[in-house]
């Protein structure tokens, strides 16, 4: 699945979401008076909260300088460093993200959410062993965190430890109060690579039953149906999937989202059909929209 702003949920856990919202003027450090360290830290936390709120509205370019200043004003506050690390992670600046997150960890070594974010940054850099180490450390502190479990499952899957990945994904699915379908979807990806098409279809149908507008399991289900011989139904579902999110018509994007060689090979044939080529061309000229998925 595409990268999401899931790191914002970790900031809620850390308590940034419950901080008082500053007035606009409060976020600016006055130049006409000398502030003591407590006042500076308060201003820094105000800026951190403002950066967090801007990130919620996808205003990352505005959020980043506020987060940087927050760490300067409140250098001993791990929440400010965490939001800065999260913003760097969002912007694909993984080295900078790790520096900020390691600083946060030094200030709050028992915060599992920081360890999960460090694991995510390492995963994005391809440092899979380091990612596993950080994710496992976070799960020792918070064993049933669904996003931490999901990220660990992804890392095991990436390095080819499929049984371990399945075990972790299944544990993630059992956790309450999260959307679940990404882990179910990835179980389907593994089953397809193992040649278990019917089991993969079962997983993708379950994922779509949770999130009917999830383009990834829809397209995977379409490819599996087409490959099994139900071409008409596969094409209908595939056309609906790429109308929801045209990025899934790009094989490189699918590879980045952990689609394996077997599924990619079948998807390449599927996307080359005239019907899917037409759907992809139409998607390029139309905005995303809600689609009724054929049943």
C-alpha positions as CSV (number, residue, x, y, z in Angstrom):
1,X,0.0,0.0,0.0
2,X,1.2,3.5,-0.6
3,X,3.0,5.4,2.1
4,X,0.5,7.1,4.4
5,X,0.9,9.6,7.2
6,X,0.5,6.9,9.8
7,X,3.3,8.4,11.8
8,X,0.9,11.1,12.8
9,X,-1.0,8.5,14.9
10,X,2.2,7.9,16.8
11,X,2.3,11.6,17.7
12,X,-1.3,11.3,19.1
13,X,0.0,8.5,21.3
14,X,2.8,10.7,22.5
15,X,0.4,13.3,23.5
16,X,0.9,16.0,20.9
17,X,-2.7,15.8,19.9
18,X,-3.9,16.8,23.3
19,X,-1.6,19.9,23.7
20,X,-3.3,23.2,24.0
21,X,-3.5,25.0,20.7
22,X,-1.6,28.3,20.6
23,X,-2.9,31.5,19.2
24,X,-1.0,32.7,16.1
25,X,0.9,35.3,18.0
26,X,1.9,32.8,20.7
27,X,4.0,30.8,18.2
28,X,6.3,33.7,17.6
29,X,9.1,34.4,20.0
30,X,9.0,38.1,21.0
31,X,12.2,40.0,20.2
32,X,11.5,42.8,22.7
33,X,11.9,40.7,25.9
34,X,14.3,38.2,27.2
35,X,12.7,34.8,27.8
36,X,13.9,32.3,30.3
37,X,14.4,28.6,29.4
38,X,10.9,27.6,30.6
39,X,9.2,30.2,28.4
40,X,11.4,29.2,25.5
41,X,10.4,25.6,25.9
42,X,6.7,26.6,26.1
43,X,7.1,28.4,22.8
44,X,8.8,25.4,21.3
45,X,6.0,23.1,22.3
46,X,3.5,25.6,20.8
47,X,5.4,25.4,17.6
48,X,5.6,21.6,17.7
49,X,1.8,21.5,18.1
50,X,1.3,23.9,15.2
51,X,3.6,21.8,13.1
52,X,1.6,18.7,14.0
53,X,-1.7,20.4,13.0
54,X,-0.2,21.6,9.7
55,X,1.0,18.0,9.0
56,X,-2.6,16.7,9.6
57,X,-3.7,19.0,6.7
58,X,-0.8,17.9,4.5
59,X,0.9,21.2,4.9
60,X,4.3,19.7,5.2
61,X,6.4,22.6,3.8
62,X,4.9,24.9,6.4
63,X,5.2,22.3,9.2
64,X,8.9,21.5,8.8
65,X,10.4,24.9,9.7
66,X,8.2,25.1,12.7
67,X,9.3,21.7,13.9
68,X,13.0,22.7,13.3
69,X,12.5,25.8,15.4
70,X,10.7,23.8,18.1
71,X,13.7,21.6,18.6
72,X,15.9,24.7,19.0
73,X,13.6,26.2,21.6
74,X,12.9,23.0,23.4
75,X,15.9,20.8,22.7
76,X,15.2,18.5,25.7
77,X,11.7,17.7,24.7
78,X,11.4,14.4,22.9
79,X,8.0,15.2,21.3
80,X,9.5,18.1,19.3
81,X,12.3,15.8,18.0
82,X,9.8,13.1,17.2
83,X,7.6,15.3,15.1
84,X,10.7,16.7,13.3
85,X,11.8,13.1,12.6
86,X,8.3,12.2,11.4
87,X,8.2,15.1,9.0
88,X,11.6,14.3,7.6
89,X,10.4,10.7,7.1
90,X,7.3,12.0,5.3
91,X,9.6,14.0,3.0
92,X,11.9,11.0,2.3
93,X,14.8,12.6,4.1
94,X,15.7,9.4,5.9
95,X,19.2,10.4,7.2
96,X,17.8,13.6,8.8
97,X,14.8,11.6,10.1
98,X,17.1,9.1,11.8
99,X,19.2,11.9,13.4
100,X,16.1,13.5,14.9
101,X,14.5,10.3,16.0
102,X,17.7,9.0,17.6
103,X,17.8,12.3,19.6
104,X,14.2,11.7,20.6
105,X,15.1,8.2,21.7
106,X,18.0,9.4,23.8
107,X,15.5,11.6,25.6
108,X,12.8,9.0,25.9
109,X,14.2,5.5,25.5
110,X,11.0,3.8,26.7
111,X,8.8,5.4,24.1
112,X,7.8,2.5,21.7
113,X,6.5,4.9,19.1
114,X,9.9,6.4,18.5
115,X,11.4,3.0,18.0
116,X,8.6,2.2,15.5
117,X,9.4,5.3,13.5
118,X,13.2,4.5,13.6
119,X,12.3,1.1,12.2
120,X,10.2,2.7,9.4
121,X,13.1,5.0,8.5
122,X,15.5,2.2,8.4
123,X,13.1,0.1,6.2
124,X,12.8,3.0,3.7
125,X,16.6,3.1,3.5
126,X,16.9,-0.6,2.9
127,X,18.5,-1.2,6.3
128,X,16.3,-4.2,7.0
129,X,18.3,-5.7,9.9
130,X,18.3,-2.4,11.7
131,X,14.6,-2.0,11.0
132,X,13.9,-5.4,12.5
133,X,16.0,-4.6,15.6
134,X,14.1,-1.3,16.2
135,X,10.7,-2.7,15.5
136,X,11.3,-5.7,17.8
137,X,12.5,-3.3,20.5
138,X,9.4,-1.3,20.2
139,X,7.2,-4.4,20.3
140,X,8.9,-5.5,23.5
141,X,7.6,-2.3,25.1
142,X,4.2,-2.5,23.3
143,X,3.7,-6.0,22.1
144,X,0.3,-5.6,20.4
145,X,0.8,-2.3,18.5
146,X,-0.8,-3.0,15.1
147,X,1.3,-0.6,13.1
148,X,4.5,-1.9,14.7
149,X,3.5,-5.4,13.9
150,X,2.5,-4.5,10.4
151,X,5.9,-2.8,9.7
152,X,7.7,-5.8,11.2
153,X,5.7,-8.1,8.9
154,X,6.6,-6.0,5.9
155,X,10.3,-6.2,6.8
156,X,10.2,-9.9,7.2
157,X,8.4,-10.1,3.9
158,X,11.0,-7.9,2.2
159,X,13.9,-10.1,3.2
160,X,12.1,-13.3,2.2
161,X,11.1,-14.6,5.7
162,X,7.6,-15.5,4.6
163,X,6.6,-17.7,7.5
164,X,7.7,-15.0,10.0
165,X,5.9,-12.4,8.0
166,X,2.6,-14.4,7.9
167,X,2.8,-15.0,11.7
168,X,3.3,-11.3,12.4
169,X,0.6,-10.2,9.9
170,X,-1.9,-12.6,11.4
171,X,-1.1,-11.2,14.9
172,X,-1.7,-7.7,13.5
173,X,-5.1,-8.6,12.1
174,X,-6.2,-9.8,15.5
175,X,-5.6,-6.4,17.1
176,X,-8.6,-4.0,17.6
177,X,-9.1,-0.4,16.6
178,X,-7.1,-0.2,13.3
179,X,-8.1,-0.7,9.7
180,X,-6.6,-4.2,9.4
181,X,-7.0,-4.5,5.6
182,X,-3.4,-3.6,4.8
183,X,-2.2,-6.7,6.8
184,X,-4.9,-8.9,5.2
185,X,-3.9,-7.6,1.8
186,X,-0.2,-8.5,2.4
187,X,-1.2,-12.0,3.5
188,X,-2.8,-12.3,0.1
189,X,0.4,-11.1,-1.6
190,X,2.4,-13.9,0.2
191,X,-0.1,-16.6,-0.6
192,X,-0.1,-15.6,-4.3
193,X,3.7,-15.9,-4.4
194,X,3.3,-19.4,-2.8
195,X,1.0,-20.4,-5.6
196,X,-2.1,-20.4,-3.4
197,X,-4.4,-18.4,-5.6
198,X,-7.6,-19.3,-3.9
199,X,-6.3,-18.4,-0.5
200,X,-4.9,-15.2,-1.9
201,X,-8.4,-14.3,-3.3
202,X,-9.9,-15.1,0.0
203,X,-7.6,-12.6,1.7
204,X,-8.2,-9.9,-0.9
205,X,-12.0,-10.3,-0.7
206,X,-11.7,-9.9,3.1
207,X,-9.6,-6.8,2.7
208,X,-12.2,-5.3,0.3
209,X,-15.0,-6.1,2.6
210,X,-13.3,-3.8,5.2
211,X,-12.4,-1.0,2.7
212,X,-14.4,-1.1,-0.5
213,X,-12.4,1.7,-2.1
214,X,-9.0,0.0,-1.4
215,X,-7.5,-0.1,-4.9
216,X,-4.6,-2.5,-4.1
217,X,-6.6,-5.6,-3.0
218,X,-9.1,-4.8,-5.8
219,X,-6.4,-4.9,-8.5
220,X,-4.8,-8.0,-7.0
221,X,-8.1,-9.7,-6.9
222,X,-8.8,-8.7,-10.5
223,X,-5.4,-10.2,-11.6
224,X,-6.0,-13.4,-9.7
225,X,-9.5,-13.8,-11.2
226,X,-8.2,-13.1,-14.7
227,X,-5.3,-15.5,-14.3
228,X,-7.7,-18.3,-13.1
229,X,-9.8,-17.8,-16.2
230,X,-12.6,-15.5,-15.0
231,X,-11.5,-12.8,-17.4
232,X,-14.7,-10.8,-17.7
233,X,-15.0,-10.4,-13.9
234,X,-11.3,-9.7,-13.5
235,X,-11.4,-7.0,-16.1
236,X,-14.5,-5.3,-14.5
237,X,-12.8,-5.2,-11.1
238,X,-9.5,-4.2,-12.5
239,X,-11.0,-1.2,-14.4
240,X,-12.7,-0.1,-11.2
241,X,-9.5,-0.4,-9.2
242,X,-7.4,1.8,-11.5
243,X,-10.2,4.4,-11.6
244,X,-9.9,4.7,-7.9
245,X,-6.1,5.0,-7.9
246,X,-4.2,5.0,-11.2
247,X,-0.9,4.5,-9.5
248,X,-1.6,0.8,-9.4
249,X,-1.3,0.7,-13.1
250,X,2.5,1.2,-12.7
251,X,4.5,-2.0,-12.1
252,X,7.3,-0.1,-10.4
253,X,4.8,1.3,-7.9
254,X,3.4,-2.2,-7.3
255,X,6.9,-3.5,-6.7
256,X,7.5,-0.8,-4.1
257,X,4.4,-1.9,-2.4
258,X,5.8,-5.5,-2.0
259,X,4.1,-7.2,-5.0
260,X,6.2,-10.3,-5.7
261,X,7.5,-11.6,-9.0
262,X,4.7,-14.1,-9.7
263,X,2.0,-11.4,-9.1
264,X,3.9,-8.8,-11.0
265,X,4.3,-11.1,-14.0
266,X,0.6,-11.8,-14.1
267,X,-0.2,-8.2,-13.6
268,X,2.0,-7.1,-16.5
269,X,-0.1,-9.4,-18.8
270,X,-3.3,-8.2,-17.3
271,X,-2.5,-4.5,-17.6
272,X,-1.4,-5.0,-21.3
273,X,-5.0,-6.0,-22.3
274,X,-6.8,-3.5,-24.4
275,X,-9.5,-3.1,-21.8
276,X,-7.0,-2.2,-19.0
277,X,-5.0,0.1,-21.4
278,X,-8.2,2.0,-22.1
279,X,-9.0,2.3,-18.4
280,X,-5.5,3.5,-17.6
281,X,-5.7,6.1,-20.4
282,X,-9.0,7.3,-19.2
283,X,-7.8,7.5,-15.6
284,X,-4.9,9.8,-16.7
285,X,-7.4,12.4,-17.9
286,X,-9.9,12.2,-15.0
287,X,-9.8,13.0,-11.3
288,X,-10.0,10.2,-8.7
289,X,-13.6,9.2,-7.9
290,X,-15.6,6.7,-5.9
291,X,-16.3,3.6,-8.0
292,X,-19.0,1.0,-7.6
293,X,-17.0,-2.2,-7.5
294,X,-18.6,-5.2,-9.4
295,X,-19.6,-8.0,-7.1
